[in-house]
Amino acid sequence: MLNTFLTDETQEVILYIAFRAAYLTTFQELLDEFESDRMSGSPSGFLAKLPIAAGCAPQVQLNLLLKTWQKVHAGCEDLTDLDRCVCFYTVGELARLAQSEDRHVMKRALCGPKIAEVNGITWLASSLRLSQITGPFPIEASNLQREISDLADTTGDSSNLESNTCLTDVFLELLGQWTVSTQILDNANGLLTLEECHRLGRFFSQHPQLMNL
């Protein structure tokens, strides 16, 4: 079994750091969109590699990320397909950073509220991809990725969408969202540092139109 190469403890650490990495890169995209002159024509956020979610607003991705984090943080085993997809693509984002050797974001991802014991973890994209494939998910994440990628294929044949209508509807609903829950800061508990929470709260206080008040 592939997952014998990664202990449960190692996978927990990888998932924690992956959520932090996904948060940091997606929040930066949000800052770039609303507080700088940078205009990006390409999809942004940690879900950008998922075609059906490529147009999802960065703030909505953050909202979803932190909601899923709270389930993971609480040890919830009853994760939805959407939750598992979030977990899968957070690890994918961390693997992308490792492959690109973005040491700045990697260092920030490691400097969270929880001490991450990384001794013994080989910080190579291949190791992270292994974690992405083997867990920790109730179903094999690689199968989930393949199913969702099939659903997201917009090249013509819409029959693929009929195989998982509920999940497709969830993603289409996300695309139509613009605001975030007022619980977003509470959901960041255990993942963000106090300073990061303050910065997130300050951003939304300056952009109240992005909150579902």
Order of alpha helices (4+ residues) and beta strands (2+ residues): alpha-alpha-alpha-alpha-alpha-alpha-alpha-alpha-alpha
